[in-house]
Amino acid sequence: MSNQYQVTDTDYIHFLVAATCDVSCVKAADCYSKAGIVVSHDKFNRFLTRQSLTTETLWMEVAPCIERRNGWLVLDDTVIDKIHSEKIETTHFQWSGKHRKVVKGIGLVTLVWTDGTNTFPVDYRIYDIDCDGKTKNDHLRDMLQTANDRGFNPYFVMFDSWYSGIENLKYLDLLGWNWFTRVKKNRMVNPDRAGNVQVSSLAIPDDGLEVHLRKYGFIRVFHSVNKKGSDRYWATNCLTMDYVDRKNLQAICWSIENYHRALKELCCVEDCKVRKAAGQKNHINCSIRAYIRLEAVNQQQDVTIYQAKWEIHSNAIAEYLKDPKYAL
């Protein structure tokens, strides 16, 4: 890379695929320079803060990896921790499932596609209500409409109780899609035309119970108990669903949690210290696209994303072991 060379998103993504450090523009430039490709850290900083990478860049790369008329769509959000940050833009105080409390961070709402084996992000939004005035539910409907425009026809769309409001359910009905969601224990339903009661008060058989949801219509509710012994309640517009179907869908829902974990552990999505909102958004875009490269290896070569990452590191360690620099 000469002084005239302009750093691209591909350059930065390659760095994120390989990196395990607390990433920065200085470290990216240092790694490229040690590989014989001289470039200054200012080039990486200008790339992050002056580019405007959109979700379309993600879609162009992931589209060949998925079957739009097969599989499931799963939506959820996660918090990209910025707990100790005071000056990073687009951060908000919000609930973190990881910390089990409200923390400061960047809200990332993601729609993933899965076939039960591979999981690919197909769309995402940054929660920044002060900038665009959109809630997480607004982002949900935007991404569902975009997925419909792109020709998706999923078996089910699945999401957490946060997104189970009537407006979202009716929107999915307009698209003609089946949905499956967690619901809170105090969700009011009418099981026998005698009045609304909390779903937690019902005796729900294993194969579910058909009830009426006010302002929506008939749904089927299910009950399960997690490993900690806590009650979980589920709902769907598929009135023929049974115990086996519910259990399978519940397992598939977990794919997005695995995706969030890998994005943070393997793709450095939380490690950017750039203060400007543009820099953070571009870093998140590149981190998500770094994940696509690891998951594509899993899909094509049956190598897990963790194995793929380890192959990079193991080769570097092997080179060091040939001539240990810090041996006494």
Disulfide bonds with the S-S distance in Angstrom:
none
